[in-house]
């Protein structure tokens, strides 16, 4: 079955960096776009970044442009989110996502806390 497993979250000071990883299984990873979402306490889940299966075209929400980079490694079935210059408002649970055959798949999430 489809599985998405995130890792790499943690506590970091403002201005710091983290790299999130999402390892996929149960489907042909190279065929489908992958996305990172986040959900902060009391807020709706929002799309942070996505990367297309063809040409690896990346898109970002305005609030992370220039600070976050999404990338993928088809040989490892893994998508990454490099997060630099982190701010307290980036604090959230980050989820990996893909969709195909009209079904959305989610990982369990990894918590990122940006705080002194």
C-alpha positions in Angstrom: 0.0 0.0 0.0 1.0 3.6 -0.4 3.1 4.9 2.5 4.7 8.3 3.1 7.1 8.6 6.0 8.4 12.0 7.0 11.4 12.7 9.2 13.7 15.6 10.1 11.5 17.8 12.2 12.6 19.2 15.5 13.3 22.3 17.6 15.4 25.0 16.0 16.2 28.6 16.8 15.0 31.5 14.6 17.3 31.9 11.6 18.3 28.2 11.7 17.8 25.4 9.2 16.2 22.0 9.0 15.8 19.5 6.2 12.7 17.4 6.1 12.6 14.1 4.2 9.7 12.0 3.0 10.3 8.5 1.8 7.6 7.0 -0.3 6.6 3.4 -1.1 3.8 1.5 -2.7 3.7 3.5 -6.0 5.9 4.6 -8.8 7.4 7.6 -7.2 8.8 9.2 -10.4 5.4 9.4 -12.0 3.7 11.8 -9.6 4.0 15.2 -8.2 4.9 15.5 -4.5 4.0 18.2 -2.1 4.7 19.5 1.4 1.9 20.9 3.5 1.9 22.4 7.0 -0.6 23.0 9.7 0.0 25.4 12.5 -2.0 25.2 15.8 -5.5 26.6 15.3 -4.9 27.1 11.5 -5.9 25.3 8.4 -3.5 23.1 6.6 -1.7 25.0 3.8 0.3 24.0 0.8 4.0 25.0 1.3 5.7 23.6 -1.8 5.2 21.2 -4.6 7.4 19.6 -7.2 6.2 18.2 -10.5 7.1 14.7 -11.7 8.2 16.0 -15.1 11.0 18.6 -15.3 11.0 18.9 -11.4 9.2 22.2 -11.6 8.8 23.6 -8.1 6.2 26.0 -6.7 6.1 27.7 -3.3 3.7 29.6 -1.1 4.8 33.3 -1.0 5.7 33.2 2.6 8.6 30.6 2.1 9.9 31.8 -1.3 13.6 32.3 -1.1 13.9 30.4 2.2 12.6 26.9 1.4 13.7 24.5 -1.4 11.8 21.3 -2.4 13.7 18.6 -4.3 13.3 14.9 -5.0 15.6 11.9 -5.6 13.9 9.3 -7.7 16.6 6.8 -6.9 15.7 7.0 -3.2 11.9 7.6 -3.6 12.4 10.6 -1.4 11.3 14.2 -1.5 13.0 16.8 0.6 12.2 20.2 2.0 15.3 22.3 2.9 14.2 25.1 5.2 16.5 28.0 5.9 16.1 31.3 7.7 13.4 29.7 9.8 10.9 32.0 11.6 8.6 31.3 14.6 5.7 31.5 12.2 7.1 28.4 10.4 6.2 26.4 13.5 3.8 23.7 12.3 3.3 20.0 11.7 4.7 19.4 8.2 3.0 16.7 6.0 4.1 15.0 2.8 1.4 14.5 0.2 0.8 13.0 -3.2 -2.3 12.3 -5.2 -3.3 10.0 -8.0 -6.3 8.0 -9.1 -8.4 10.6 -7.4 -7.0 9.7 -4.0 -4.8 11.8 -1.7 -2.2 10.3 0.4 -0.6 11.8 3.5 2.2 11.0 5.8 1.9 11.1 9.6 3.6 14.5 9.8 6.7 15.8 11.5 6.7 18.7 14.0 8.9 21.7 13.3 9.2 24.2 16.2 11.0 27.4 15.7 11.7 29.1 19.0 14.3 30.6 21.3 
